[in-house]
Amino acid sequence: MELSAAVKSWRDRGFAVLPGYLPAEVLRPALAELELMFPSPQAFHDGSDPRRQRFLEDEFAGIDSFPFASTEISLLAVHDLLIDLARTLLEDDDLRLYTAEAWAKYTGAADYDQALHRDYLNHTVTVPSADPRFRQLEMFVYLVDVPEELGPPHLVPRTRTTGFGAKPNWLVPGPADVADDFVEPGHAALYAHEVSAAGPAGTVVAFETGTFHRGTGLSRPGGARYSMQLGYRRAEVEWGHRTGWVAAGHEPAWYRFVERATPRQLALFGFPPPGHPFWTEETLAGTALRYPGLDLSPWRSGQRRDHAEGGVSGEPPA
């Protein structure tokens, strides 16, 4: 899908599917480290990987949260191509990454077939907004090919769900098996309007938190699906969040990621950009102690430029 068509689909339907958006050379370093996090398909299915037990019975047990054991997969979550896509769809340059997860699914490990639902209950303290300024962007990023038999997400165009309020959140095709006013049964007809997001490795499925979608089951014998789920938002959308990054700010994986990340990538986590008044000799020295492997020259250059322009003291340059 061309980017202009993706923008139109995002605006009109609430989602866009971009097959193979990330090229093979971008995926390659992440794939080389995939087994740091998850069993290979063969090792899972033949039982030779002792981590196998973790993934059984619970469909969400295969989720790892950022920062990942694989630094390459952490860096992929904030690759420039994904940032560019988020900037285009959200129509803003000042963005935040508010969630990042990697997810492994294996045929037969659990029931991955879900009811149609929206994600807003754990992505915002409010509700989804139709205003383009306040939309939140979720992305499924396929690390491997995800054909129909490996459980691609299915999505329903927003035009089919116009008029739904904050409740219900789950639309069950048949009778509901729980008594919950966020669950509404009898929506079998809506499932006929699902759009499959099956696609090759590198595919990105971009959708809003207000878009109804669902995970589907894996049927391929010996199959596995590896993907990431990311959340981007404008910096001003402070009510949209899922993860406080500082909670992982002293983990080894966080240090490994930060010391290889760029200023543009770190800004997604609230790291002050070069030229920001936060950067002084004191804070630069402290940051050098905390992250000895981080190249601070962009921030030092920004501080020197700000001084030259009178930006730190607030006085005009001489």
Secondary structure, DSSP 8 states (H G I E B T S, - for coil): --HHHHHHHHHHHSEEEETT-S-HHHHHHHHHTGGGTS--HHHHHTT-SGGGGGGSS-TTTTEEESS-S-HHHHHHHT-HHHHHHHHHHHT-S-EEEEEEEEEEEETTTS-----EE-SGGGT-SS---SSGGG--EEEEEESS-B-TTB---EE--GGGSTT--S---EE-SS--SS--TTEE---HHHHTT-EE--B-TT-EEEEETTS-EE---B-STT-EEEEEEEEEEETT-TT--S--GGGGTTSHHHHHHHTT--HHHHHTTT---TT-TT--HHHHHHHHHH-TTS--HHHHHHHHHHHHTTTTTS----
